[in-house]
């Protein structure tokens, strides 16, 4: 053994389970409430603190820890409870209703009253631009008009935006330029469809990009908080929806929806 601890943590909506592996290979298991603000700031860090015997509120002895692997339902719960960031959608002019229309899929095809969930975005900014499927400029990007619209959204309180332009998955020049304008306008979270989900179909690409913009601020704040409390030294890895691990800085909200459940499936498959 390396002489250091490893921790494997599942942070659920109600409980957080912590497994600590001591330098001699012995396992210690602990279960805590995920939210207990009167006693600790974060359940994962508190679990590590208790297993190591660190006093409440004291700094984590980072030198004693080599690895922390964490699965979390932070993004999942924020989506289910609709507690993500307020999001605006910037999309090619003429397609403002496209994501609301979607593919017309419905669970009961013969139902006369169709109740669709409300979209995650609250406002739509139509961008005057259009590229052909071959990348030719059909409508030049109106930067001045776009900047005015972006500034108006910031003035209205928006700090997150999803940029989804027609054929942006293959020709992202306009998306990149709109992103620069969005930064100048004051947006903190900017999700670009060609980066988030480089797919031909704009509806699927758009929905995934909106989801990323909606959840990334929540997830990023949690990752940053855990990293700060953990301190320098330990390697912090997060479970993704595909069952693989990634470092906190590379974890995207769209890849973390099934972070918690995926760990259980991976563990079951390994055990079997």
C-alpha positions in Angstrom: 0.0 0.0 0.0 1.1 3.6 -0.6 0.6 4.6 3.0 -2.4 6.9 2.1 -6.2 6.6 2.2 -8.6 6.2 -0.7 -12.2 7.2 -0.5 -15.2 6.0 -2.6 -18.3 8.2 -2.2 -21.9 8.2 -3.5 -23.7 11.4 -2.8 -27.4 10.9 -3.2 -30.3 13.2 -2.8 -31.0 12.0 0.8 -28.0 10.0 2.0 -24.3 10.0 1.2 -22.4 6.8 1.5 -18.6 6.9 2.2 -16.2 4.0 2.0 -12.7 4.7 3.2 -9.8 2.3 2.4 -7.0 2.6 4.9 -3.4 2.2 4.1 -3.5 -1.4 5.3 -6.4 -2.2 3.1 -9.1 -2.2 5.7 -12.5 -0.7 4.8 -14.5 1.8 6.9 -18.1 2.6 5.9 -20.2 5.6 6.9 -23.6 7.0 5.9 -24.6 10.6 6.4 -27.4 12.9 5.5 -26.5 14.7 2.2 -28.0 17.9 3.5 -27.3 18.8 7.2 -26.3 22.5 7.1 -26.5 22.8 10.9 -23.7 20.3 11.3 -21.5 20.3 8.2 -21.0 22.1 4.9 -20.7 19.0 2.7 -21.5 15.4 3.5 -18.7 13.9 1.4 -16.0 16.0 3.1 -17.6 15.4 6.5 -17.5 11.6 5.9 -13.8 11.8 5.1 -13.2 13.9 8.1 -15.0 11.5 10.5 -13.3 8.4 9.1 -9.9 10.1 9.5 -10.8 11.2 13.0 -10.4 14.9 12.2 -12.1 17.4 14.5 -15.3 19.1 13.2 -14.4 22.1 11.1 -10.7 21.2 10.9 -8.9 21.1 7.6 -8.6 17.8 5.8 -5.1 16.3 6.1 -4.6 16.1 2.3 -1.3 14.4 2.5 -3.0 11.3 4.0 -5.3 10.9 1.0 -4.3 9.8 -2.5 -7.6 9.4 -4.2 -11.3 10.4 -3.9 -13.8 8.9 -6.3 -17.2 10.5 -6.2 -20.6 9.7 -7.8 -23.2 12.4 -7.3 -26.8 13.1 -8.1 -26.3 16.9 -7.8 -27.1 17.4 -11.5 -29.9 14.8 -11.5 -31.6 16.4 -8.5 -31.2 19.9 -9.9 -32.9 18.8 -13.1 -35.7 16.9 -11.4 -36.4 19.7 -9.0 -36.0 22.4 -11.7 -33.3 24.2 -9.6 -30.8 24.9 -12.4 -29.5 28.2 -13.6 -31.9 30.6 -15.5 -31.1 30.0 -19.1 -31.7 31.8 -22.4 -31.5 30.1 -25.8 -29.8 31.8 -28.8 -30.8 30.1 -32.0 -30.8 30.9 -35.7 -33.5 33.3 -36.7 -36.8 31.6 -37.7 -36.2 28.6 -35.4 -37.2 30.2 -32.1 -40.0 27.6 -31.5 -38.0 24.6 -32.8 -37.1 23.1 -29.4 -40.6 23.7 -28.1 -42.0 21.8 -31.0 -39.4 19.1 -30.8 -40.1 15.8 -32.5 -43.7 15.5 -31.4 -43.0 12.4 -29.5 -45.6 11.5 -26.8 -46.1 8.6 -24.5 -49.7 8.1 -25.4 -50.2 8.6 -29.1 -54.0 8.6 -28.9 -54.3 11.1 -26.0 -56.3 14.1 -27.0 -54.8 16.3 -24.3 -51.1 16.4 -24.6 -49.2 17.8 -21.6 -45.6 18.6 -22.4 -43.0 19.6 -19.8 -42.0 23.3 -19.8 -38.7 23.9 -21.6 -35.6 24.5 -19.4 -34.9 27.8 -21.2 -37.0 30.9 -20.4 -36.2 33.3 -23.2 -35.2 32.9 -26.9 -32.9 35.2 -28.8 -33.1 34.7 -32.5 -29.7 35.4 -34.2 -29.7 36.8 -37.7 -27.4 34.3 -39.5 -27.7 31.3 -41.7 -25.1 28.9 -43.1 -25.9 26.3 -45.7 -25.2 22.6 -45.2 -22.0 23.2 -47.3 -20.9 26.0 -45.0 -21.8 28.9 -47.4 -23.0 32.1 -45.9 -26.6 32.6 -46.8 -27.3 35.3 -44.1 -24.3 37.1 -42.6 -24.1 37.2 -38.9 -25.5 40.5 -37.6 -23.1 41.0 -34.7 -24.5 44.4 -33.7 -28.0 43.1 -33.4 -26.9 40.0 -31.6 -24.9 42.0 -29.0 -27.9 44.3 -28.3 -30.1 41.2 -27.7 -27.5 39.6 -25.5 -27.0 42.7 -23.4 -30.8 42.9 -23.0 -30.8 39.3 -21.6 -28.0 40.1 -19.1 -29.9 43.2 -18.0 -32.9 41.0 -17.4 -30.9 38.8 -15.1 -29.7 35.9 -17.3 -26.2 34.7 -16.8 -26.3 31.4 -18.7 -27.0 30.9 -22.4 -27.2 28.0 -24.9 -26.0 28.9 -28.4 -27.5 26.6 -31.1 -27.1 27.7 -34.7 -28.1 25.8 -37.8 -25.3 23.6 -39.1 -23.1 24.8 -36.2 -22.1 21.3 -35.5 -20.0 21.3 -38.7 -19.4 25.0 -39.3 -19.0 26.6 -35.8 -17.6 30.0 -36.8 -20.8 31.8 -36.1 -21.4 30.0 -32.8 -17.9 30.9 -31.7 -18.4 34.6 -32.6 -21.8 34.7 -30.8 -20.0 33.2 -27.7 -17.5 36.0 -27.8 -20.3 38.6 -27.9 -22.0 36.8 -25.0 -18.9 37.1 -22.9 -18.6 40.8 -23.8 -22.3 41.2 -22.7 -21.6 39.6 -19.3 -22.7 35.9 -19.5 -20.9 33.6 -17.1 -22.0 30.3 -18.5 -21.9 29.8 -22.3 -22.7 26.4 -23.8 -22.0 26.0 -27.5 -23.8 23.2 -29.4 -20.8 22.2 -31.4 -18.8 21.6 -28.2 -21.5 20.1 -26.1 -23.1 17.7 -28.7 -21.7 17.8 -32.2 -24.7 16.2 -33.8 -26.4 16.9 -37.2 -29.9 17.0 -35.8 -30.5 20.4 -34.3 -33.3 19.5 -32.0 -31.3 16.8 -30.1 -28.2 19.1 -30.2 -30.2 22.0 -29.0 -31.9 20.1 -26.1 -28.5 18.8 -24.9 -26.9 22.2 -25.1 -29.7 23.9 -23.1 -29.4 21.1 -20.5 -25.7 21.8 -20.2 -26.2 25.5 -19.7 -29.0 24.9 -17.2 -27.0 22.5 -15.0 -23.3 23.4 -15.4 -23.4 26.3 -12.9 -24.9 24.1 -10.2 -22.5 21.2 -10.9 -19.4 23.5 -11.2 -20.2 25.2 -7.9 -20.4 21.8 -6.2 -17.2 20.5 -7.8 -15.4 23.7 -6.8 -16.6 23.5 -3.2 -15.6 19.9 -2.8 -12.1 20.5 -4.3 -11.6 23.6 -2.1 -12.6 21.7 1.1 -10.4 18.7 0.1 -7.4 20.8 -0.5 -4.3 20.2 -2.7 -2.9 16.8 -3.1 -5.7 14.1 -3.4 -6.8 13.2 -6.9 -10.5 14.0 -7.2 -12.4 12.0 -9.8 -16.1 12.1 -10.6 -18.3 9.3 -12.0 -19.9 10.1 -15.4 -23.2 8.8 -16.8 -21.2 6.3 -19.0 -19.7 4.7 -15.9 -16.2 6.2 -16.4 -14.3 8.6 -14.2 -13.1 12.1 -15.1 -11.3 14.8 -13.1 -13.6 17.6 -11.7 -12.5 20.3 -14.2 -13.5 18.1 -17.2 -16.9 17.0 -15.8 -19.7 18.4 -18.0 -23.3 18.6 -16.7 -24.7 16.7 -19.7 -22.4 13.8 -18.8 -23.3 13.8 -15.1 -27.1 13.2 -15.1 -26.6 9.5 -14.2 -23.4 9.9 -12.3 -24.9 8.4 -9.1 -26.8 5.4 -10.6 -23.9 4.6 -13.0 -21.7 3.8 -10.1 -24.1 1.2 -8.9 -24.3 -0.5 -12.3 -20.5 -0.5 -12.6 -20.1 -2.0 -9.2 -22.8 -4.7 -9.8 -21.1 -5.7 -13.1 -17.7 -5.9 -11.4 -19.1 -7.9 -8.5 -21.0 -10.3 -10.8 
